[in-house]
Amino acid sequence: MDNDVRLRQDILDELEYEPTIAANIGVAVEDGIVTLTGHVRSYAEKHAAERIAERVKGVRAIAEEIDVRLPEHKKTADDEIAGRVLKILAWGAAISDPEDINVKVEKGFVTLNGTVDWHFQRSAAENSVRVLTGVTGIDNQLRIRPRMNVVDVRHGIREALKRNAETEAENIDVEVSGSHVILHGKVQSLRARAMAERAAWSAPGVTAVEDRLRIEDARVALGA
């Protein structure tokens, strides 16, 4: 219980320290599982709040229940949002062929469909759309074209894990089946787990990453 109380305060302090986040977010913690509630003024702010909570040490999982309440002057028609999405994908999302992406907007909620060559392009598309005025949410359904022409995907991922200071590569096992990667083992934080996933996604041709990593706080393991 004491750990949950301390963790809740750490998250509240971190949110208050971030100037882009309004003070309308509630935080509840039980056994290291964090629930975020309340409302924010934009989808970008909602995403930022989740990322801020994620980086606090001791967080095991996050349930995000924040609503986006756009100010009246920032509400935008769906067709206008769709046009902006298409433009930003063409200009700045590192997409090799934007015509391979279909965009649907309903009440500010953007759905992306289609195919890209790399995971970073999938992420870049979502990151670009997130900051647009009027967007209330994003469903990123972009698929990655499989192209498993590398000699050893598993070896490449293992080497990427070793290069990352936040992951303990010896505690992570990498299983590869076709273009599907499964991560087993343990890490010490939610951020280290995210870094391990990123390393797996960085391998060319990977279309799916299944994260089965356990989070084991070193302080808990030592009986602190």
N, C-alpha and C positions, 0 to 999 in steps of 0.2 A: 504493500500500500504506500509506504514512504517513497519507494522508487517512482510510483505512478504520480504522486503529488509533485515530486521534484521534476519529473519529466514534463508534466503539464505546465509548470511554471517556466521551465526552460523554453518550451515552445511559444508560450505567450510572450516571453521576453524577446525571443527571436523575431516574432511577428511584429512586435512594437518597434523593434530596431530597424525594420525594413520600411523605408519611407514610401514605397509604392503600394503598401497594403493599408487599407482603411481598417479602423478598429471595430469591425462588425462581425468578427469571427469568434465563435465559441470553440473551446477545446475540452474534450473529455478523454481520459486515459484509463484503460483497464488492462493490466498485465502487459503493458508496452504497446497495446493496440490503441491507436489514436483515432478519434472521431472528430472531424472538423464540421462545424455547422455555421449558420448565419448567412449573410449575403454580401456581395461585392458589386462593384460598378462595371466590371468588364470580365470577359472570359480570360483575358491575359492575367488579370489580378487573381482570379480563381486558381489558375494554373500555378502562379507564383507562390500562393499560400501553401499549396500542396508540396511544392519543391522545397520550401523553407522548412516545413515540418519534417520532411523526409531526411534532411541533412542533420537533424538534431540527434545526438548520440543517445542510444537506448530505444529508439523507435523501431518496433518490430513489424508493424503494418499500419496502413492508413485507410480509414473509411471516410470518404469525402462526400459530404452532403451539403455543400455550399451552393446557394442559388445565385444566379446572375440577374441583377436588377438594373437594367440600363436606364440612365437618366433620360428624360423625355427628349432632350435635344440630341441624343446620340442614337436614338432608334432609327433604323434604316430599312427601307423596303427590301424584300428578299431579292428582287431582280437586280437591284443596285449592288447588293452584297455579292451576288453571283458574278456580276461583271468585274468587281474589284478582285475577287478570288482568281478569276481567269487571268487578269492582268498581272497580278503579283506572282502567279505561278510561271507565267511566261518570262517575266523580267528578273526575278530574284530568288527562285527556289532551287536552283541548280538542277532543274529537270531537263534532261536531254531532249525530250519530245513532249511538251505540254498537251498536245492533242491526244495523247494516250490517257488523259485524265478527264473523268466526267465529274461535274459538280452539281450537287443538289442543295438547295437552301429552303428551309421551312421554318418560319418564325425565328429567323436568325441562326438556326442550327444548321451547320454545314456538314454535308456528307461527301467524302472524296472516294471515288471509285476509279479503277484502272490499274495500270502496271507501270513500274519503274525498274531501273536496272540495279539500284543499290539501296540498302537500308537507310543510308544517310540522306538520300533523296526523299524517301518516305517521311523521314523526320523533318527535313527542311521544308517540305510542303506544308506540314502541319504547323511548324513554327512560324512560317510566313503568314498563314491564314489567321493564326491566333491573335495577332495584334491589330487586325482590321476592326474598325469601328462598326458596331452593330452585331457582331458575332456573339452568340450566347453559348455555343458549344460546338464540338467537332467530333465526328465519327470518321476516323481514318481507316478506310477499308482498302487502301492501296496495297497491291500485291507486288512481290518482287519476282522478276523473271528468273527461274532457276538456270544456273549456268555453272555446274560443278565441273570445271575443267582445271582445278588446282590439284597438285599432287597429293597433298596431305592437309586437309582442312583441320583435322584435329591438332596436328602439330602447330599449325599457324595460330590457332586459338590459344593453345598452351603457351606459346611464346609471348603472345599479347598479354596473357594473364601475368606472366613473370615480369614483364616490363612495367606493370602497373603497381605503384607503391601501396595502393589501398586494398589490394587483393592478395591473399596468401595462396599462391598457386598450388602449393603442395596439398592443400585441403580441398581442392576442387577437381572433380573428375569430369572429363568431357566425353560425351557419347555422341557419335555422328551416324545418322542413318539417312543416306541420300542427301537431301538438302536440309534435313531436320537435325537440330542440335539439342541435346539434353544436358543440362548442368546438374551434377550431383555434388554433395559435400556440405561444407559449412563456411560461413563468413561471419564477421564480427559486427556488421552494421548494415542498415538498409542501403546506404550509399555504396558500400563495397559490393553488395549484391547487384546494384545497378551497373557498377563498373564492370563486373563479370559478364553481365548480359551484353553490355556494349562491346566488349571484346569478342564475344561470340558473333554478334551481328556484323562485325567488321570483316569477317571472312567472306570472300567473293562467292556469290551464289547461294548463300544461306537464306532460306525463305521462312524458316520458323525456328524460334528458340524457346524451349520449354525449361523454365527455371524451377528446379526442385531443391534449390539451396536452402539450408537452414540458417537462421540467424542466431548465433550464440555470443552473447555479450561476454567479453573476457572477465569483467568484474563479477558477473554471476557465476561463471565457471570456476572462479577462484574462491567463491564464497564471500565476496566483498559485500 
